[in-house]
Amino acid sequence: MRVDQVIPSLASRDAIGVHTMHLRDGLRHVGIDSDIFYGSVTPDVAHEGRPVTELGRSGRDRWLLYQSSIGSPVYDIFAARTEPKLVNYHNITPAHLLRDWEPAVAYEVALGRTQLARLGPQSRLAVADSAFNESELRALGYGNTAVVPLLIDMQRKSEEADTAVAARLRQRKATSGGADLIFVGKLSPHKAPHDLVKMLAVVRRLYDPAARLHLVGSPLGETYEPALRAFVTELGLDDAVNFAGSVSEAELEAYLQASDVFVCASDHEGFCVPLAEAMGHGIPIVAYGVTAVPETVGDAGLLLSDKSPLRFAAAVGRVLDDDTLRAHLTAAGLARAGGFNLPDSQRRFVSLVQQAIGAPARSS
């Protein structure tokens, strides 16, 4: 028996890429042969798989599992194969949330949702990383579905925080005071960092005049980030909003260790790994409670039904001022993050695959 994975893009610093490699390792551990076939790859992990063009002939007792998160020509290769198929769904952002800013990306996600729907009749098992994502699969007609969190270590901390970044953040706090708010994720219109900027303006006016916001993540496309920077300037917040960009693990660790509140105003999340990582670091969360966010956060944050700047700022101000609440959210977050246990999730995913393909059960 073998289960080979097909993924549009394999990258070392991408949650889905890391997840895919952990799944391969889990399958191999129970005696199921497994390789990864990618459409594109970052050079540092090219050795972890092979180009999808090297899938070769269909083999007896071979299954293919598709990692679905975006529209891709890789789907056409996968769909044309005769092997029985499995699907792992990581959610695809609705196109209308991106179309006005990044039409090319909007096209890709719209294509991805079309491709996902077409896979339904072929899928023997579809695994989603949240119940929210599973509900989308069921709405598309998928029959045999299950939920397993992403196979990444959401409690893992970098061995050492970047000393230069940590020193700079300490110096700023010592000099100016004020809280450090953080958001980690793509600078994309659907993740709505512009709403976090609005919130910061109110926080600085009503609760903490020296508060700062760190936006950690690379931009999606070329249009939205320049507009966001112009908006920050228009509000007079250039000195209060830090566009950190894409950072190393050690740099991210420094930012997380220095942060007082993790804030999220995203309009659409299928899971949101940075929320789980923030909980694993004991950082209180204030987030807009839509799509999969309430499922991921549970009782470890303040979830808002309305992300208007005044209400969002009031929630952040409350977390900053109430030591008892902060302690509660920190403890709840650490406990919640412990539920996203990599070994347990890996075993569950592998067991589901074993059942789907009729492989003999073997403990992992």
N, C-alpha and C positions, 0 to 999 in steps of 0.2 A: 504494500500500500504506500502511496505517496500523495501528498497534498502540496502542490506548488502554488505560491502566491503571485498574483499579478498586480502591480501597482503603477499608476501613472508616473510618479516621481518618488525616488528614494533619496532622502536627505538625513544626515546625521543629527541635525539640530531641529528636526521636525517631529512633533509628537507621533504622527502616524507612521513615519519611518522607523522610529524607535520601537513603536508598538509592533510593527511588522516583523522586525528582527527578533523581538522577544517571542512572538508567536511561532516563528520558524524554530527557534531553539527549544520551545516547549514541545512542539510536535516531534522533533528529532529525539528528544529525551525519552519519549514513550515508544520509540521504534518506528515512527512514521517518517519516511524520507520527505524532505521539504527543501525547496530552493525558492529564491525570490527572483522574479523577472520584472524589470523596470523599463519604463519608457525613457526617462531621463534620470540622472544620478549626479550627486555631488562627488567630486573626486575622492574625498576621504573615505567614502563607503562603497566605491565602485566594486571593491573586492567582495562585498557582502552578497552580491547577486550577479545577474547576467542580463543583457538586453532582451527585451521581450521578443525580438526577432529570432532569438535562439531557443524558443520553446520546443522546437522540433516536432516530431510526429506524435500523434496521440498514442498513449500507452495504456495497456491493460492495467486496471486497478489504480489509475491515476485520476486525481481530482484537481480542479483548479479553484482557487479562492480569489475573488476580486476585492481589492481595497477601494471603496467608493467614497470620493470626497470632492470630485471636480469632474467636469467634462473633459474627455481626452480621446484622441485617436486610438489609444491603447485599448479602449473598450471594444472597438471594432474587431481587433485581433482576438480578444478574449471571447466575445460573443460568437465568433465564427467557429470556435473550437468545438469538437464533439465530446470532450470529456464532461462528466457531470460537474455541476458548478455549485459553489458556495459564495456567499456575499458577506462582506463586513462593511457596515455603513457608519460613516463618521459625520454625517449631515452635510448638506450642501446649502449654502446661503441662498435664499430666494433672490432672483434676479432683480426684482423691483427695488431692493435695498441698495443696489450698486449701479443701476443703469444710468442715472443722471450724472454720476461722477466718473465711473470707469466702465464704459460700454463694452469694451473688449472682455473684461472680466465677467461682466453680466452675461455676455454670450456664453462664456465657458460654463458658468454655473447653471444656466438654463439648459444647455446641452447635457450637463451632468444629470440633472433631474429627469430629463427625457430618457437618457441611457439607463438610469436606475429603474425607471418604470418598465422598460423593455426586458430587464433581467428577471423580473418577478416570476414569470412562468417557467424559467429555466432553473431557478434557485431551489436546491434541496434543503438549504438552511441559510438563514440570514441573521447575522449577529449584529446588534446595534450597541453602541457604548452608553446609551441612556434610554430610559423608558420613553422619553420624548421622541428620540430618533426611531425607536421601535414602532411608535404610533404612526409615524410617517410611512414606514414599511408596510404596515397592515393596511393603511389607507390606499396603498398602491396595489394591494392584492397579494402580498407575500403571505404564504401560509405558515410555514414552520419558522418561527422567529424566537430570539432570545436576547437577553441583555447581559453584557459583560463590560465592566469599565475598561478604559484604555490600559493596555499593558505597559505602563511606565511607572517608575517609582516616584510617586508624588510627594513622598516624605524625604526624598534624598536631598541632602544639602551638599553644595560644593565643599570639597575638603578645606578650602581656604578662600575667604572673600578677597577680592582684588584690593590690595592695600592702598593704592593710589585713590581709587574711587571711594573707599571707606573713609580715608582721611579727609577727602574733599567734602564729603557729606557731613562728617563730624564737625569740621571747621565751620561750615555754613550754619549748622544748627547752633554751635557755640557762639558764633558772631551775631546772628540775626534772630535766634530763637525760632519759634514756629514749628508747626507739624509738617511732616513729610507724607504726602499722599502719593500712592503709586497705582498705575495701571500698566499691565503687561499684556501685549497683544499687538496684532497688526494695526497700523494706523489706517483704518478703513472706515468709510462712512457708516457701515452697518454696526460697527462697534462704538460709534458715536463718541469719540473723545471730545468733540466740540461741546457736548453736553457736560462733560467733566470740566471743561474750561469755564463754562457758564457757572457751574456750581462753585468752582474755586473763587470766582469773582465775588460771589455772595459770602462764602466762608471768610474771605479776607476782610470784607466790609463789616460783617456782623459777629464773627466768632474768633478769628485768629488772623490779624493783619499781616502776619509774616508766614502764613502757610504756603507751602510749595506743592507743585504737582509734577511728578516724574512720569513721562510717557515712554515706556520701554518697549521698543518693537520697531520693525522696519515698515515703511509705507507700502500700501497696496496701490500699485499703479503710479501715475505721475501727476495726477490732477488734484487729488484731495489734500495731500500734505501741504503743498504751498498755500492753499486756501485756508487750511487750519492755522498755519503760522501767521498769515495775515490777520486772521481773526484774533489771535493772541495779542498781536501788536495793537490792533484796534482797541482792545480792552485795556491796554496798558499793562499787560502781564508778562512782558518779555523776560523780566528778571525772576518771575515766579513759576514759569512753566519750562521744564527741562525736557527737550527732545533728545532722549538718550540714544535712540536708534537701536540697531541690532547690537547686542552685547554678548560677551563671552559668559560662560557659566560662572566664573569667578566674579565678574562684574555684576551679573544679576544677583548673585548671593549678597554682594555688598549693598545693593539697592534694597533688597528684601529685608536685610538685617536692620537697615536704617529707617524703615517705613513704619508709620504709626497706623495707617488705615489703607486697606486695599479698596479701591473704588472702581465700579464697573457700571457703565450706562448702556451697554450693548443692547441692540434691538433684537438680536438673534444669536443664540448659542446652542449648539448641539450637545455640548458638555461643558467646555471651558476649563481646560487644564490649569491655567494660571490661578483660577479660584481655588482649586484643590491644593496647588503648591503654596498659595498664601496661607491657607489653613494649616498646612504642614509646618509653616514657619511661625505659627502663632500670631498671625496678623489679623486683627478684626476686619470684617468686610461690611461695606455698604454697597448694595447693588440693586439695579433695576430688576425686579423679579418677574421676568418673562421667559418664555420658551423653556430651556432646560436649566436655567439658573437656580430656581428654587429646589429642584431635584438635587443638584450638585451641592449647594450650600447647606441645605437643611436648616438647622437651628443655629448655625455658626455665623450668622450675619444678620444685619438689618436689611430686609428685602422691601423694596418700595414698589407700590402699585402706580405711583406717579413720580416721574423723574424731573419735575419742574425744578428750576434752580433753587428756589427758596426751600422747597421740601427736602431736596437732596442735601443742601447745605445744612439744614437743621438736623438731619440724621447724622451727618458727619460731625457736626458740632457737639451733638449729644455723646457720641462715642469718645470724642477727644476729652470731654469734660467729666465723664462719669467713670471713675476708676472701677467701680463694681461691675458696671456693664462691660467694660473692656476686659476685665478678668474673666467674666462669664463667656464672652465671645471667643476669647483666646482658648480657654479650656474646651469649649464646644468644638472649635475648629480643629484642634489637635486630635480630639476623639473622632471627628468626622473624617479627617484625612486618613486616620488609621484604618477606616473601613475600605479605603481604596488600596488594598494590599496587593502588591504585584504578584507574589507567589500564589496566593489564593485565586486571583483573577486568571492567572495563566493556567492553573490547573482546571478551572471551570471551563475556560474556552477550549482547551485541549479535549476535555471530556465531551463537550458538545460536538466537536468535530468527530471524535471517535464514534459516537452514537450515530451521527449522520451518515458516515461512510461505512459503517458496519465493521469497524476495526475492533479487534479484541481489546478489552479494557486492560490497561496496564498502568499502575500507579506512577505518577510523575513526582 
